[in-house]
Amino acid sequence: MERNTNQSIEADAVIVGAGPVGLFQVFELGLLEIKAHVIDSLPYVGGQCVELYPDKPIYDIPAAPSVTGIELTENLLKQIEPFKPTYHLGQEVTHVAKRDDGFFDVTTSADTRFIAKTVFIAAGVGAFQPRVLPVEGIEQFEGTQLFYRVKDPEAFRGKNLVICGGGDSALDWTLKLVDIAESVILLHRREGYRAAPASVTKMKALCEDFLMQALIGQVAGFETQNGRLTEIKVSGADGVTRRLPLDALLVFFGLSPKLGPIANWGLEIDRRQIVVDTEKFMTNIPGIFAVGDINTYPGKKKLILSGFHEAALAAFAASTFVFPKKRVHLQYTTTSPKLHKVLGVETPVFD
């Protein structure tokens, strides 16, 4: 079912979140011949994997000894190609409400409207917002000289950079940009770093070779000239305020997850997580499921592979809402001719 009626798209399933678990949810639904629409507030798929650690290896994905966030996303996209999901990116789901007929009205920030038989919330830990630099007036340079995310490293080629932070993101981008920028100064409020020890060791070696600097202190102010940010004032641990000239300021203080509009959908929430059962991974509202880091239940472990398991069981539970008169049997992709047809592959012939 997928047609536009009175400007609303009728859909079997709407998935909120295009991270790894949301993408695998497409696969599990597709095996049951349930077509999905996928919505994400980010302008691209991949969720936390692409947003937070695109190039860092993940070691606990079955049959993939090491895979980066981008590689995992690319593999999932290839896996779900046969099911042709429809993506609605760069928009946030703002409204979900159950209708008298048992379906759901779903609306996004771009005013895309759905009438959905089922809703799957795979929104990770919510919508991420960067923790901003608490310096009054500096927000005027955001997007031009002040950045909380790096979209294109080449944009910083030949620039004099100051990078604020002491976690993995700050260290990762420091190590990445040191070969691109004219100069890099890493500024952290204290001596200890929260990043991977190997990254800290590499950073300190670069400092010893005079390829970059690492300073302890906090941004206390800034100077401008002709409407451009030219210097930041840094308050050091020794009480001295120093001035650092720069072309761009990159701030990595971490991302703050916010549940956002999900909190207003009538779902049972426990500590900013959605309560589900462990049989169907369904919420307190029949027909709405929550999978991945967004949900909570006794024994919950926030692992991608746990989310994959949840997506499989949620798909089977959802089939009763999408096909109420159809009995669904468990079939195996190895041996089922029906699933081979759905996947667009040939059934092997064994002698």
C-alpha positions as CSV (number, residue, x, y, z in Angstrom):
1,M,0.0,0.0,0.0
2,E,1.5,3.3,-1.0
3,R,-0.6,6.1,-2.6
4,N,-1.2,9.7,-2.0
5,T,-4.8,10.4,-0.8
6,N,-5.8,14.0,0.0
7,Q,-2.1,15.0,0.1
8,S,-1.3,12.2,2.6
9,I,0.8,9.2,1.6
10,E,-0.7,5.9,2.6
11,A,2.1,3.6,3.8
12,D,2.4,0.2,5.4
13,A,5.3,1.3,7.6
14,V,6.9,4.6,8.5
15,I,10.4,4.3,10.1
16,V,11.6,7.3,12.1
17,G,15.4,7.2,11.9
18,A,17.8,6.2,9.1
19,G,20.6,4.8,11.2
20,P,21.8,1.2,11.0
21,V,18.9,-0.2,12.9
22,G,16.3,1.8,11.0
23,L,17.9,0.6,7.7
24,F,17.9,-3.0,8.8
25,Q,14.3,-2.6,9.8
26,V,13.6,-1.9,6.1
27,F,15.2,-5.3,5.3
28,E,13.2,-7.3,7.9
29,L,10.0,-5.6,6.8
30,G,10.9,-6.2,3.1
31,L,11.2,-9.9,3.7
32,L,7.6,-9.8,4.8
33,E,6.6,-7.8,1.8
34,I,6.0,-4.6,3.8
35,K,7.3,-1.5,2.1
36,A,8.7,1.2,4.2
37,H,9.1,5.0,4.2
38,V,12.2,6.2,6.1
39,I,12.3,9.7,7.7
40,D,15.4,11.3,9.3
41,S,16.2,14.8,10.5
42,L,19.7,14.5,9.0
43,P,20.1,15.2,5.3
44,Y,21.7,11.8,4.7
45,V,21.3,8.2,6.0
46,G,23.5,6.5,8.5
47,G,22.5,8.2,11.8
48,Q,25.0,8.1,14.6
49,C,27.4,5.9,12.7
50,V,27.9,8.5,10.0
51,E,27.4,11.6,12.2
52,L,29.7,10.6,15.1
53,Y,32.3,8.1,13.9
54,P,32.2,7.8,10.1
55,D,35.8,6.6,9.8
56,K,36.2,4.7,13.1
57,P,36.1,0.9,13.0
58,I,33.3,-1.0,14.6
59,Y,34.3,-4.5,15.8
60,D,31.1,-6.2,17.0
61,I,29.0,-6.5,13.8
62,P,28.6,-10.2,13.1
63,A,30.7,-11.5,10.1
64,A,32.4,-8.1,9.8
65,P,35.6,-8.2,11.9
66,S,36.1,-4.5,11.3
67,V,33.8,-2.0,9.5
68,T,33.5,1.8,9.7
69,G,30.3,3.6,10.2
70,I,30.2,4.7,6.5
71,E,31.0,1.1,5.3
72,L,28.3,-0.4,7.5
73,T,25.8,2.2,6.1
74,E,26.8,1.4,2.5
75,N,26.5,-2.3,3.1
76,L,23.0,-1.9,4.6
77,L,21.9,0.3,1.7
78,K,23.0,-2.4,-0.7
79,Q,21.2,-5.0,1.3
80,I,17.9,-3.2,1.2
81,E,18.1,-2.2,-2.4
82,P,15.6,-4.9,-3.5
83,F,12.9,-3.4,-1.3
84,K,13.1,0.1,-2.7
85,P,12.4,2.2,0.4
86,T,11.4,5.8,0.1
87,Y,13.5,8.3,2.0
88,H,12.4,11.6,3.4
89,L,15.6,13.2,4.6
90,G,16.3,16.5,6.3
91,Q,12.9,16.6,8.1
92,E,11.8,15.7,11.5
93,V,8.6,13.8,12.5
94,T,6.6,16.4,14.5
95,H,3.3,14.6,15.0
96,V,2.1,11.1,15.4
97,A,-1.5,10.3,16.4
98,K,-3.7,7.3,16.2
99,R,-6.8,7.6,14.0
100,D,-10.3,6.1,14.6
101,D,-9.6,3.5,11.9
102,G,-6.5,2.3,13.8
103,F,-4.0,3.8,11.4
104,F,-1.7,6.7,12.3
105,D,-1.5,10.3,11.1
106,V,2.2,11.1,10.7
107,T,3.4,14.6,9.9
108,T,7.0,16.0,9.4
109,S,8.6,19.4,9.7
110,A,8.5,19.6,5.9
111,D,4.7,19.1,6.1
112,T,5.0,15.6,4.5
113,R,2.0,13.7,5.7
114,F,1.3,10.0,6.0
115,I,-1.5,7.6,6.9
116,A,0.5,4.7,8.2
117,K,-0.5,1.2,9.3
118,T,2.6,0.9,11.5
119,V,5.3,3.3,12.9
120,F,8.8,2.2,13.9
121,I,10.8,4.5,16.0
122,A,14.5,3.9,15.4
123,A,15.8,7.3,16.3
124,G,18.9,6.3,18.3
125,V,19.0,8.4,21.4
126,G,17.0,11.2,19.8
127,A,17.8,14.2,17.7
128,F,21.4,15.3,18.3
129,Q,22.3,19.0,18.9
130,P,25.9,20.1,19.3
131,R,26.9,21.5,22.7
132,V,27.7,25.1,21.8
133,L,30.5,27.4,22.9
134,P,29.2,29.5,25.8
135,V,30.6,32.8,24.6
136,E,28.1,35.6,24.0
137,G,28.0,36.9,20.5
138,I,30.2,34.3,18.9
139,E,27.2,32.5,17.4
140,Q,27.2,35.1,14.6
141,F,30.1,33.3,13.0
142,E,28.5,29.8,13.0
143,G,28.7,28.2,9.6
144,T,31.3,30.7,8.3
145,Q,34.2,30.6,10.8
146,L,32.6,28.7,13.8
147,F,31.8,25.0,13.2
148,Y,30.4,22.2,15.3
149,R,30.6,19.6,12.5
150,V,33.0,19.0,9.6
151,K,31.3,18.3,6.4
152,D,34.2,18.9,4.0
153,P,37.8,18.7,5.4
154,E,39.1,20.4,2.2
155,A,37.3,23.6,3.2
156,F,40.0,24.0,5.9
157,R,43.0,23.6,3.6
158,G,45.6,26.2,4.3
159,K,43.7,27.7,7.2
160,N,44.9,28.5,10.7
161,L,42.6,26.4,13.0
162,V,41.8,26.3,16.7
163,I,40.0,23.0,17.7
164,C,38.3,23.0,21.0
165,G,37.6,19.7,22.9
166,G,39.2,16.7,24.4
167,G,37.1,13.8,23.2
168,D,37.3,11.4,20.3
169,S,35.8,13.9,17.8
170,A,38.2,16.6,18.7
171,L,41.2,14.3,18.5
172,D,40.1,12.6,15.4
173,W,39.6,15.8,13.5
174,T,42.8,17.2,14.9
175,L,44.7,14.3,13.4
176,K,42.8,14.5,10.2
177,L,43.2,18.3,9.7
178,V,46.8,18.6,10.7
179,D,47.9,17.5,7.2
180,I,45.4,19.9,5.5
181,A,45.5,23.1,7.5
182,E,48.3,25.7,7.7
183,S,48.3,25.3,11.5
184,V,46.3,23.5,14.2
185,I,46.0,24.4,17.9
186,L,44.1,21.9,20.1
187,L,42.5,23.7,23.0
188,H,41.2,21.7,26.0
189,R,40.1,22.9,29.4
190,R,42.3,20.4,31.3
191,E,45.3,18.1,30.8
192,G,43.4,14.8,30.6
193,Y,41.7,13.7,27.4
194,R,38.6,11.5,26.9
195,A,39.8,10.2,23.6
196,A,41.2,6.9,22.6
197,P,44.8,6.6,24.1
198,A,46.3,5.9,20.7
199,S,44.9,9.2,19.3
200,V,46.2,11.1,22.3
201,T,49.7,9.5,21.8
202,K,49.7,10.5,18.1
203,M,48.6,14.1,19.0
204,K,51.4,14.5,21.6
205,A,53.9,13.2,19.1
206,L,52.8,15.8,16.6
207,C,53.3,18.5,19.2
208,E,56.8,17.2,20.0
209,D,57.6,17.4,16.3
210,F,56.3,21.0,16.2
211,L,53.6,20.1,13.7
212,M,50.8,21.4,16.0
213,Q,50.2,22.8,19.4
214,A,48.1,21.7,22.4
215,L,47.0,24.3,25.0
216,I,45.1,24.1,28.2
217,G,42.4,26.8,28.6
218,Q,39.0,27.9,27.7
219,V,37.6,30.5,25.2
220,A,36.7,33.6,27.1
221,G,36.1,36.1,24.3
222,F,37.0,37.0,20.8
223,E,38.1,39.9,18.5
224,T,36.8,40.9,15.1
225,Q,37.9,43.0,12.2
226,N,35.7,44.0,9.3
227,G,33.0,41.7,10.5
228,R,35.3,38.6,10.6
229,L,36.5,36.6,13.6
230,T,40.3,37.3,13.9
231,E,41.3,36.2,17.4
232,I,39.9,34.3,20.4
233,K,40.8,35.1,23.9
234,V,41.9,32.1,25.9
235,S,41.8,32.0,29.7
236,G,44.6,29.6,30.8
237,A,44.9,27.5,33.9
238,D,47.6,29.9,35.1
239,G,45.2,32.7,35.1
240,V,46.7,34.4,32.1
241,T,44.6,35.4,29.1
242,R,46.2,34.8,25.7
243,R,45.1,35.7,22.2
244,L,45.1,33.2,19.5
245,P,44.8,34.4,15.9
246,L,42.8,32.1,13.6
247,D,40.8,31.6,10.4
248,A,38.3,29.1,11.8
249,L,37.2,27.7,15.2
250,L,36.1,24.1,15.4
251,V,34.2,23.1,18.6
252,F,33.7,19.5,19.6
253,F,32.1,19.5,23.0
254,G,29.9,16.5,22.2
255,L,26.4,16.2,21.1
256,S,23.4,16.5,23.4
257,P,20.5,14.0,22.5
258,K,17.0,15.4,22.7
259,L,13.9,13.3,22.6
260,G,12.1,16.2,20.8
261,P,8.5,15.8,19.6
262,I,8.6,12.0,20.4
263,A,7.9,13.0,24.0
264,N,4.5,14.3,23.0
265,W,3.2,11.2,21.2
266,G,1.6,9.5,24.2
267,L,4.3,6.9,24.6
268,E,5.5,5.5,27.9
269,I,8.8,7.1,28.6
270,D,11.4,6.1,31.1
271,R,14.5,8.3,31.4
272,R,14.2,9.7,27.9
273,Q,13.7,6.2,26.5
274,I,10.6,4.4,25.1
275,V,9.4,1.5,27.1
276,V,8.7,-1.7,25.0
277,D,8.0,-5.3,25.6
278,T,10.6,-8.0,24.6
279,E,8.3,-10.1,22.5
280,K,7.3,-7.6,19.9
281,F,9.3,-4.5,20.8
282,M,6.0,-2.7,20.7
283,T,5.3,0.4,22.8
284,N,2.2,1.0,24.9
285,I,0.4,2.1,21.7
286,P,-0.4,-0.9,19.5
287,G,1.1,-0.5,16.1
288,I,4.0,1.7,17.2
289,F,7.3,-0.1,17.7
290,A,10.6,1.2,19.0
291,V,14.0,-0.5,18.2
292,G,17.6,0.4,18.8
293,D,19.0,2.8,21.4
294,I,15.7,4.7,21.7
295,N,14.0,1.9,23.6
296,T,14.3,0.4,27.1
297,Y,13.4,-2.9,28.7
298,P,14.9,-5.2,31.4
299,G,18.4,-6.2,30.4
300,K,18.6,-3.7,27.5
301,K,22.1,-3.4,26.0
302,K,22.8,-0.5,23.6
303,L,24.5,-2.4,20.9
304,I,23.8,-2.2,17.1
305,L,23.5,-6.0,17.0
306,S,20.8,-5.9,19.7
307,G,18.9,-3.4,17.5
308,F,19.1,-5.8,14.6
309,H,17.5,-8.5,16.7
310,E,14.8,-6.2,17.9
311,A,14.0,-5.1,14.3
312,A,13.5,-8.8,13.2
313,L,10.9,-9.5,16.0
314,A,9.2,-6.1,15.5
315,A,8.7,-6.8,11.8
316,F,6.9,-10.1,12.5
317,A,4.7,-8.4,15.0
318,A,3.9,-5.6,12.6
319,S,2.8,-8.0,9.9
320,T,-0.4,-8.7,11.9
321,F,-1.3,-5.0,11.6
322,V,-0.4,-4.7,7.9
323,F,-1.9,-8.1,6.8
324,P,-4.5,-8.9,9.5
325,K,-5.9,-11.8,7.6
326,K,-2.6,-13.3,6.5
327,R,-0.8,-15.9,8.5
328,V,2.9,-15.3,8.4
329,H,5.3,-18.2,8.7
330,L,9.0,-18.0,9.5
331,Q,11.1,-18.7,6.3
332,Y,14.8,-18.8,5.8
333,T,16.6,-16.7,3.1
334,T,18.9,-19.7,2.5
335,T,16.1,-22.0,1.3
336,S,12.9,-20.1,0.7
337,P,12.0,-19.7,-3.0
338,K,9.5,-17.0,-2.0
339,L,12.2,-15.0,-0.2
340,H,14.6,-15.5,-3.1
341,K,11.9,-13.9,-5.4
342,V,11.5,-11.0,-3.0
343,L,15.2,-10.5,-2.9
344,G,15.6,-10.8,-6.6
345,V,18.0,-13.7,-6.5
346,E,17.8,-17.2,-8.1
347,T,17.0,-20.2,-6.0
348,P,20.0,-22.5,-6.0
349,V,19.6,-26.0,-7.4
350,F,21.4,-28.7,-5.4
351,D,22.2,-32.1,-6.9
